Amino acid sequence: MENNTQMPLLEFLPVSIFGAVMGLSGLSFAWRLAAKLWPMNFNASEGIGAIAILLFLVLLVSFMMKFRRYPLLLSKELAHPVGVSFYGTFIISLVLIPGLLLPYFPGLATVIWCIAAVAMLLFAWFVLRKWLDHQQLPENAMPVWVIPIVGTLDVPIVGIHLPVYGIHEICMVFYGIGLIFAFILLILIFSRLLFQVPVPQAVQPTLLVLASPLALAFTGYENLTGVQDLFATVLFYFNLFLLALLASKIMLLPKVCPFYVSWWSVSFPLSAVTIAAFLYAEHRPGIVHQVIAGLLLATTTAVIIFLGIQTLYRIFKGTFSSLTIPQPTK
């Protein structure tokens, strides 16, 4: 039995659980694109979006209560060279929520997005400055390091559709930051994976996070340029290969690794690649790309349903386990 099962749920509830909001939001966007590509209504996408918003509000209240009751936990987690990245899941969720609200409450969506965009930029600056100010050991370069940068790539995907003055140029700022740093961090993290000891089993589901940046880079590129050229095609196909590579490494983990909150980290990358597949299929005639998009949508939906059932079951059974973040090497 994990030690944290003896603690109050509120105390050990990890901020990485906001990854569930990210995954559900991405799945809602994917189902919207499916409804545009195929003759179907938007009920599924809007229902999933409503669940994502409700979950975000529940978690927001829960974490306000947590840090009011256990204030030292906040400073401890922010000081962790790996764990600090998980706070990006909260801000990314805040970036994605306006995309769900936009068809119904454009004014509210715009206000939330503006706040989230500023918070995302400041958080990315804070984390990168923290890494630059202190020597980082190679073994601390975990896949979750890309989360603060993934967040900057999320900003233009939602923001480009909002009625904000100069929005295209604002989105280009975030896209440029996210794209270049994504390449830098992917190289650093793959170097760590190749030449250092393997990441612990409990953290291995986060490997799929590495499929997010290029999927978001593809989606952002199309939204900002309106075209699918050679660069976009390279991003898309390389990311499909990367997803297959990483998924093959973790797909058997449920048989040997207990369920942790870290498993939710697979949901958003799957959603991001599914969105990219639908956008690519819109511009490509023939059935092959639609089949790829459909298979990804079915897989992502099934995985998120499985994760939701597992989470609720373990909460009710009292065996809900948070991700154990490796302590930094001294």
C-alpha positions in Angstrom: 0.0 0.0 0.0 1.3 3.5 -0.9 2.1 5.8 2.0 -0.1 8.5 0.6 -3.1 6.3 1.0 -2.8 6.8 4.7 -2.9 10.6 4.2 -6.0 12.7 3.7 -6.9 12.7 0.0 -6.8 16.5 -0.1 -3.2 16.6 1.2 -1.6 14.4 -1.4 -3.9 15.3 -4.3 -1.3 16.1 -7.0 -1.6 19.2 -9.2 -0.9 16.8 -12.2 -4.5 15.7 -11.9 -5.3 18.8 -14.0 -3.9 16.7 -16.8 -7.4 15.1 -16.8 -8.9 18.5 -17.6 -6.4 18.9 -20.4 -7.2 15.5 -21.8 -11.0 16.0 -21.7 -10.7 19.4 -23.2 -8.6 18.1 -26.1 -11.0 15.2 -26.6 -13.9 17.7 -26.8 -12.0 19.6 -29.5 -11.3 16.4 -31.3 -15.0 15.4 -31.3 -15.9 18.9 -32.6 -13.6 18.3 -35.6 -15.1 14.9 -36.1 -18.5 16.5 -36.3 -17.3 18.9 -38.9 -15.7 16.1 -41.0 -18.4 13.5 -40.7 -22.3 13.9 -40.6 -22.8 13.9 -36.8 -24.0 16.3 -34.2 -22.0 18.1 -31.6 -23.6 16.5 -28.6 -20.6 14.3 -27.7 -18.1 17.1 -27.9 -20.1 19.6 -25.9 -20.9 16.9 -23.3 -17.2 16.1 -22.9 -16.5 19.8 -22.7 -19.0 20.3 -20.0 -17.4 17.5 -17.9 -14.0 19.1 -18.4 -15.3 22.5 -17.2 -17.0 20.9 -14.2 -13.9 18.9 -13.3 -11.8 22.1 -13.5 -14.0 23.9 -11.1 -14.1 21.0 -8.6 -10.3 20.7 -8.7 -9.8 24.5 -8.5 -11.8 24.6 -5.3 -10.1 21.5 -3.9 -6.6 23.0 -4.5 -7.6 26.3 -2.9 -8.6 24.3 0.2 -5.5 22.2 0.0 -3.1 25.1 0.0 -5.0 27.0 2.6 -4.8 23.9 4.9 -1.2 22.9 3.9 0.6 26.1 2.8 4.1 24.6 3.0 3.3 22.1 0.3 3.1 24.8 -2.3 6.6 26.2 -1.7 8.0 22.7 -1.4 6.5 21.6 -4.8 7.5 24.8 -6.5 11.1 24.3 -5.4 11.3 20.8 -6.9 13.2 20.9 -10.3 10.9 18.3 -11.8 7.6 18.7 -9.8 7.4 22.4 -10.6 6.6 21.6 -14.2 3.3 19.9 -13.2 1.9 23.3 -12.2 1.8 24.0 -15.9 -1.1 21.6 -16.1 -3.3 24.0 -14.2 -2.4 26.9 -16.4 -2.8 24.9 -19.6 -6.2 23.9 -18.4 -7.1 27.5 -17.9 -5.8 28.2 -21.5 -8.0 25.4 -23.0 -11.2 26.2 -21.1 -11.9 29.3 -23.2 -12.0 27.1 -26.3 -14.9 25.2 -24.8 -16.7 28.4 -23.7 -16.1 30.4 -26.9 -19.3 29.2 -28.9 -21.5 30.2 -25.9 -19.8 32.9 -23.9 -17.2 34.7 -26.1 -16.7 37.6 -23.8 -16.0 35.3 -20.8 -13.8 33.1 -22.9 -11.7 36.1 -24.0 -11.2 37.4 -20.5 -10.1 33.9 -19.2 -7.8 33.4 -22.1 -6.1 36.8 -21.6 -5.5 35.9 -17.9 -4.3 32.4 -18.8 -2.0 33.6 -21.6 -0.2 36.1 -19.2 0.0 33.4 -16.5 1.5 30.9 -19.1 4.1 33.3 -20.3 5.2 34.2 -16.7 5.2 30.5 -15.7 7.4 29.5 -18.6 9.7 32.4 -17.8 9.8 31.4 -14.1 10.6 27.7 -14.8 13.2 28.5 -17.5 14.9 31.1 -15.3 14.9 28.6 -12.4 16.6 26.0 -14.6 19.2 28.6 -15.8 19.9 29.8 -12.3 20.7 26.4 -10.9 22.9 23.6 -12.3 20.6 20.9 -13.6 21.7 17.2 -13.5 21.0 15.1 -16.6 18.9 12.6 -14.7 16.5 15.4 -13.8 15.6 16.0 -17.4 12.3 14.2 -17.3 9.5 14.3 -19.9 7.4 16.6 -17.8 10.0 19.3 -18.5 8.2 20.1 -21.7 4.9 21.0 -20.0 5.6 24.7 -19.4 6.6 24.9 -23.1 3.7 22.9 -24.3 1.5 25.5 -22.6 2.9 28.3 -24.8 2.0 26.3 -27.9 -1.5 25.8 -26.6 -2.1 29.6 -26.3 -2.3 30.4 -30.0 -4.4 27.3 -30.8 -7.3 28.8 -28.7 -6.3 32.4 -28.9 -6.3 32.8 -32.7 -10.1 32.4 -32.7 -10.8 35.1 -30.1 -11.8 38.7 -30.9 -8.7 40.4 -29.5 -6.8 43.2 -31.2 -3.5 42.1 -32.7 -4.3 38.5 -31.8 -2.3 37.0 -34.7 0.9 38.8 -33.6 0.3 37.8 -30.0 -0.2 34.2 -31.0 3.0 34.3 -33.0 5.0 35.4 -29.9 3.8 32.3 -28.0 4.2 30.0 -31.0 7.8 31.1 -31.6 8.8 30.7 -28.0 7.1 27.3 -27.7 8.3 25.9 -31.0 12.0 26.6 -30.6 12.2 25.6 -26.9 10.2 22.4 -27.8 13.0 21.3 -30.1 15.7 22.2 -27.5 13.9 20.3 -24.7 13.1 17.3 -26.8 16.8 16.9 -27.7 17.8 17.3 -24.0 15.2 14.8 -22.8 15.9 12.2 -25.4 19.6 12.5 -24.6 18.7 11.7 -21.0 16.5 8.8 -21.9 19.3 7.3 -24.1 22.3 7.8 -21.9 21.0 7.8 -18.3 19.2 5.2 -16.2 15.6 4.5 -17.3 12.9 6.6 -15.7 11.0 4.9 -12.8 8.0 2.8 -13.7 5.6 5.2 -12.0 6.8 8.0 -14.2 7.0 6.1 -17.5 3.4 7.1 -18.6 4.7 10.7 -18.8 6.9 9.6 -21.8 3.9 10.1 -24.0 4.0 13.8 -23.1 6.9 14.0 -25.6 4.3 13.5 -28.4 2.5 16.7 -27.5 4.8 19.6 -28.6 5.0 18.6 -32.3 1.3 17.8 -32.5 0.6 21.3 -31.1 3.2 22.8 -33.4 1.4 21.3 -36.4 -2.0 22.5 -35.2 -0.7 26.0 -34.4 1.1 26.2 -37.7 -2.0 25.5 -39.7 -4.1 27.9 -37.6 -1.6 30.7 -38.0 -0.8 30.2 -41.6 -3.9 28.6 -43.0 -1.9 26.1 -45.1 -0.5 22.6 -44.9 2.9 22.8 -46.6 6.0 20.7 -46.5 6.9 21.8 -42.9 3.4 21.0 -41.6 3.5 17.6 -43.3 6.9 16.8 -41.8 5.7 17.7 -38.3 2.6 15.6 -38.7 4.2 12.4 -40.0 7.2 12.6 -37.6 4.8 13.0 -34.7 2.8 10.0 -35.8 6.0 7.9 -35.7 7.0 9.4 -32.3 3.5 8.5 -30.9 3.8 4.9 -32.1 7.4 4.7 -30.7 6.4 6.0 -27.3 3.1 4.2 -27.1 4.9 0.9 -27.8 7.1 1.5 -24.8 4.3 2.1 -22.3 1.3 0.2 -23.6 2.1 -2.9 -21.5 2.8 -0.9 -18.3 -0.7 -1.5 -16.8 0.2 -5.1 -16.4 3.2 -4.4 -14.2 2.7 -0.9 -12.9 -0.1 0.1 -10.5 -2.5 2.9 -11.5 -1.1 6.3 -10.6 -2.3 9.8 -11.4 0.6 9.9 -13.8 -1.4 7.7 -16.2 -3.5 10.8 -16.9 -0.5 12.3 -18.7 -1.2 10.1 -21.7 -4.6 11.7 -22.3 -3.7 15.1 -23.6 -0.9 13.9 -26.0 -3.4 11.4 -27.5 -6.0 14.2 -27.8 -3.4 16.6 -29.4 -2.3 14.0 -32.0 -6.0 13.2 -32.7 -6.8 16.8 -33.3 -3.8 17.1 -35.7 -5.0 14.0 -37.5 -8.4 15.5 -38.1 -7.0 18.8 -39.3 -4.7 16.9 -41.7 -7.5 14.7 -43.0 -9.6 17.8 -43.8 -7.0 18.8 -46.5 -6.3 15.3 -47.8 -8.7 13.4 -50.1 -9.2 9.7 -49.7 -10.2 7.4 -46.9 -6.8 6.6 -45.4 -6.3 9.8 -43.4 -9.9 9.7 -42.2 -9.4 6.1 -40.9 -6.2 7.2 -39.1 -8.1 10.1 -37.4 -11.1 7.8 -36.6 -8.8 5.2 -35.0 -7.0 7.8 -32.9 -10.3 9.3 -31.8 -11.7 5.9 -30.7 -8.4 5.1 -28.9 -8.2 8.4 -27.1 -11.9 8.2 -26.1 -11.4 4.6 -24.8 -8.3 5.5 -22.9 -9.9 8.5 -21.2 -12.9 6.5 -20.2 -10.6 3.8 -18.8 -8.6 6.4 -16.8 -11.8 8.0 -15.5 -13.2 4.7 -14.3 -9.9 3.7 -12.7 -9.7 7.1 -10.9 -13.2 7.0 -9.5 -12.9 3.4 -8.5 -9.6 4.0 -6.6 -10.9 7.1 -4.9 -13.9 5.2 -3.6 -11.8 2.3 -2.6 -9.2 4.5 -0.9 -6.3 3.3 -3.0 -5.9 6.4 -5.1 -2.1 6.9 -5.6 -0.4 10.1 -6.7 2.7 10.2 -8.8 5.9 9.7 -6.9 8.3 12.4 -8.2 11.9 11.3 -8.0 13.9 13.4 -5.7 16.6 15.4 -7.4 20.1 14.0 -7.2 22.4 16.1 -5.0 
